[in-house]
Amino acid sequence: MTGGRKIEFATVDWEAGAPRSIFFDDIYFSGDGAGETRHVFLDGNDLEARFAGAPRFTVGEVGFGSGLNVLSALSLWRRVRPANARLEILSFEKFPLHPDDFRRAALAWPQFAEDCAAVAGGYPPPIRGFHRLDLGGGANLTLAFGDAGDLLPLAEARVDAWFLDGFAPAKNPDLWTAAIFAEIARLSAPGATAATFTVAGAVRRGLAGAGFTIEKCAGYGRKREMLRAFLRPSPGSAGEEKRKSHSQMSRRAPWHPASQDAPLAPGAHVAIIGGGVAGAATANAAALAGLNATIIDPAGIAQGASGNPAGLLMPRLDIGAGAPSRFFIAAYLHALGTIARLEARGARLFNPCGVLAPALTGEDAQWAEKALAAELLPSNYIEARGSALFFPQAGVVDPPAFCAALAEGAALVRARAVRIETRAESALIRLDDGRALEAGAVVIANGAQALNFVQARTLPLTRIAGQIDRFADAPGLALAHAFGPYAAPAPDGGAVIGATYAALAAGEAPRPSLDATRANIAAVARALPDFAAVLEPLRAAPRASVRCQTPDRLPLVGPAPDFDAYGAQFDDLRFGKAREYAQGRLVPRLYFLTGLGSRGLVTAPLCAAMIVAEMTGAPAPVERPVAEALHPARFFVRDLKRAVARRVK
Ligand SMILES: Cc1cc2nc3c(=O)[nH]c(=O)nc-3n(C[C@H](O)[C@H](O)[C@H](O)COP(=O)(O)OP(=O)(O)OC[C@H]3O[C@@H](n4cnc5c(N)ncnc54)[C@H](O)[C@@H]3O)c2cc1C
């Protein structure tokens, strides 16, 4: 995969209210389509009975097309689902319909109007990768935009039923290859089924070759036949298959394994240590997955770094197609979607004023040109304003309001977690007031204080103090300005400027200072001299707090490695990868979400979604290389590879 992340929307003709792909010269559906969908994909996978008996179910689809299959499956699931059940849908589409075309096509199915509005409301921009939408009532849709041949190998999921609905093999042979079927089998849960409208030889051979038993049955309407397929159990694994976790289906390096825990059932309890944006976002993602979350924090919600009066929500642009670039773009889009969802429920936490990134030097201007040319974002998300970049969708978030909205519904325990004891099926969190909490999973989300837990003591987290200053009587800013330092309209009037960076010694508390206020004013004066000139240092309301930073400036997200076991398992990595390694051993039931650095307001929601997907077996919201780039074992393994002796005892 090269270059920008932008993809093209499908170009379609309209024939009698139905879209037709110009590129593939094929129709999206015939008639009103709903009858055929029901016959081929819903009945073909026996979904009515299976939905009715499953607390969690994952549908995979190759060819989102008009969205009809997804809408039909949702409608059926909502009718027959058991109480508190969860539905995940992972659907791949190379040329998504433009959202207007999606809405127009869906006019043919007024019975799906509500879900159609939910999909349209969260419809992702045309950016390659995985986009996660909350459809309400326990259903989530992960739309994978881009070539399925590229994206299937990057996906992590455990799919129970597949809809194979690409354009016909004669018109789109690339979607029906042995490589695609092998990926479909890899991503299939034990007992998975598949259904498709075509009985073409390549499809039958492909499915059979990938481990499915195939069966022809009566097609819909005038079509004589269709195919159903059943994944054959892999030999010798019958007993274990039911518990197949993400890890076993993964293509990851052995030292970056996904969770090895059995997926948590809806209603299971998750304990989250830390009430900042990391913890609050985890509580929100857990709630969407049907889990019960408890946040443990002696200070309450949003009292650490996440308690600043304002923060910028803007993309970090990394030119190139590497994992950091993909992560920051995906995180930004996910954060915007999360904010829209929370605001739709009444929260007021975001000022979408736009953020201007002025170019202060010739080098800045050249970089801005390159960033625009790289097409990392669609044109309505980034534009040139002279030599500056402007991000129209970006803005200023009210961090305490954001955290409060994210944490809504979670229980709060005001105590300090002092020790975590893990077992195969659960974990016990000991609190400083003598109490203990039991949970199906624990997330360490307390910034650099994670280092106080024995399981996290080798993580390379550093504490960087930072101060921002609020001026209640500052001249109004119509938009936010960011150029390293930033100046932004504050949520409750006036302006906020920031931020300083200063390393903190272990145990040292951050303290606001007049010097730091002066430094912030001087920094802002570089781009906004008139604005800065009227800021009076003594009228500032300063706030200092601590960023938790990693050496590569990426968060630390994922299951907790058992670092003692890692030392033994991977010790000979220092001599180069000489052999096949077994998967790294993980601490059961324990996850990390820390190291959010100076971007936590943007990145926490996606990081939280990643962790909860691992806990529950839901489709990962990011591409596999992103999960590996953020994996908590990365520094330990890198150091082993560099032959750095690390004490693990
Ligand atoms: C000056 C400054 C400006 C910033 N500006 C921006 C910005 O504009 N945009 C942006 O995206 N990001 C910004 N950031 C970064 C962002 O604020 C952080 O990345 C984010 O708030 C980190 O969230 P967190 O939940 O990991 O940590 P925190 O918000 O610090 O929360 C950690 C919590 O853990 C609790 N805790 C600690 N130990 C325990 C324990 N043992 N048991 C229970 N609880 C415990 C603490 O009480 C605390 O409440 C800024 C940061 C700073 C410092």
The ligand as an SDF file (V2000), in Angstrom:
LIG
                    3D

 53 58  0  0  0  0  0  0  0  0999 V2000
   -0.2950   21.0430   29.2090 C   0  0  0  0  0  0  0  0  0  0  0  0
   -0.9100   19.9710   28.3970 C   0  0  0  0  0  0  0  0  0  0  0  0
   -1.5970   20.2980   27.2360 C   0  0  0  0  0  0  0  0  0  0  0  0
   -2.1700   19.3030   26.4550 C   0  0  0  0  0  0  0  0  0  0  0  0
   -2.8580   19.6390   25.3170 N   0  0  0  0  0  0  0  0  0  0  0  0
   -3.4430   18.6700   24.5780 C   0  0  0  0  0  0  0  0  0  0  0  0
   -4.1910   18.9850   23.4260 C   0  0  0  0  0  0  0  0  0  0  0  0
   -4.3480   20.1470   23.0730 O   0  0  0  0  0  0  0  0  0  0  0  0
   -4.7490   17.9690   22.7040 N   0  0  0  0  0  0  0  0  0  0  0  0
   -4.5860   16.6740   23.0770 C   0  0  0  0  0  0  0  0  0  0  0  0
   -5.0980   15.7850   22.3880 O   0  0  0  0  0  0  0  0  0  0  0  0
   -3.8950   16.3460   24.1760 N   0  0  0  0  0  0  0  0  0  0  0  0
   -3.3210   17.3090   24.9230 C   0  0  0  0  0  0  0  0  0  0  0  0
   -2.5960   16.9740   26.0300 N   0  0  0  0  0  0  0  0  0  0  0  0
   -2.4150   15.5640   26.3380 C   0  0  0  0  0  0  0  0  0  0  0  0
   -3.5890   14.9700   27.0610 C   0  0  0  0  0  0  0  0  0  0  0  0
   -4.0520   15.8660   28.0260 O   0  0  0  0  0  0  0  0  0  0  0  0
   -3.1490   13.6610   27.6940 C   0  0  0  0  0  0  0  0  0  0  0  0
   -2.5970   12.8260   26.7050 O   0  0  0  0  0  0  0  0  0  0  0  0
   -4.3040   12.9250   28.3380 C   0  0  0  0  0  0  0  0  0  0  0  0
   -5.0350   13.7760   29.1700 O   0  0  0  0  0  0  0  0  0  0  0  0
   -3.7880   11.7320   29.1350 C   0  0  0  0  0  0  0  0  0  0  0  0
   -4.8860   11.0780   29.6810 O   0  0  0  0  0  0  0  0  0  0  0  0
   -4.7080    9.8870   30.7090 P   0  0  0  0  0  0  0  0  0  0  0  0
   -6.0650    9.4280   31.0440 O   0  0  0  0  0  0  0  0  0  0  0  0
   -3.7310    8.9170   30.1820 O   0  0  0  0  0  0  0  0  0  0  0  0
   -3.9930   10.5290   31.9870 O   0  0  0  0  0  0  0  0  0  0  0  0
   -4.5640   11.5120   33.0970 P   0  0  0  0  0  0  0  0  0  0  0  0
   -5.5960   12.4160   32.5820 O   0  0  0  0  0  0  0  0  0  0  0  0
   -3.3720   12.1390   33.7290 O   0  0  0  0  0  0  0  0  0  0  0  0
   -5.2940   10.5530   34.1140 O   0  0  0  0  0  0  0  0  0  0  0  0
   -4.6130    9.6080   34.8990 C   0  0  0  0  0  0  0  0  0  0  0  0
   -5.4630    9.3610   36.1250 C   0  0  0  0  0  0  0  0  0  0  0  0
   -4.9700    8.2060   36.7890 O   0  0  0  0  0  0  0  0  0  0  0  0
   -5.2240    8.3790   38.1670 C   0  0  0  0  0  0  0  0  0  0  0  0
   -4.3840    7.4310   38.9000 N   0  0  0  0  0  0  0  0  0  0  0  0
   -3.0370    7.4140   39.0120 C   0  0  0  0  0  0  0  0  0  0  0  0
   -2.6380    6.3550   39.7380 N   0  0  0  0  0  0  0  0  0  0  0  0
   -3.7520    5.6860   40.1010 C   0  0  0  0  0  0  0  0  0  0  0  0
   -3.9870    4.5050   40.8510 C   0  0  0  0  0  0  0  0  0  0  0  0
   -2.9850    3.8030   41.3690 N   0  0  0  0  0  0  0  0  0  0  0  0
   -5.2610    4.1130   41.0450 N   0  0  0  0  0  0  0  0  0  0  0  0
   -6.2800    4.8050   40.4950 C   0  0  0  0  0  0  0  0  0  0  0  0
   -6.1120    5.9210   39.7620 N   0  0  0  0  0  0  0  0  0  0  0  0
   -4.8670    6.3570   39.5760 C   0  0  0  0  0  0  0  0  0  0  0  0
   -4.9040    9.8320   38.4200 C   0  0  0  0  0  0  0  0  0  0  0  0
   -5.5660   10.2900   39.5910 O   0  0  0  0  0  0  0  0  0  0  0  0
   -5.4280   10.4820   37.1490 C   0  0  0  0  0  0  0  0  0  0  0  0
   -6.7340   10.9820   37.3440 O   0  0  0  0  0  0  0  0  0  0  0  0
   -2.0330   17.9550   26.8440 C   0  0  0  0  0  0  0  0  0  0  0  0
   -1.3560   17.6270   28.0110 C   0  0  0  0  0  0  0  0  0  0  0  0
   -0.8060   18.6190   28.7920 C   0  0  0  0  0  0  0  0  0  0  0  0
   -0.0950   18.2460   30.0550 C   0  0  0  0  0  0  0  0  0  0  0  0
  1  2  1  0
  2  3  1  0
  2 52  2  0
  3  4  2  0
  4  5  1  0
  4 50  1  0
  5  6  2  0
  6  7  1  0
  6 13  1  0
  7  8  2  0
  7  9  1  0
  9 10  1  0
 10 11  2  0
 10 12  1  0
 12 13  2  0
 13 14  1  0
 14 15  1  0
 14 50  1  0
 15 16  1  0
 16 17  1  0
 16 18  1  0
 18 19  1  0
 18 20  1  0
 20 21  1  0
 20 22  1  0
 22 23  1  0
 23 24  1  0
 24 25  2  0
 24 26  1  0
 24 27  1  0
 27 28  1  0
 28 29  2  0
 28 30  1  0
 28 31  1  0
 31 32  1  0
 32 33  1  0
 33 34  1  0
 33 48  1  0
 34 35  1  0
 35 36  1  0
 35 46  1  0
 36 37  1  0
 36 45  1  0
 37 38  2  0
 38 39  1  0
 39 40  1  0
 39 45  2  0
 40 41  1  0
 40 42  2  0
 42 43  1  0
 43 44  2  0
 44 45  1  0
 46 47  1  0
 46 48  1  0
 48 49  1  0
 50 51  2  0
 51 52  1  0
 52 53  1  0
M  END
$$$$
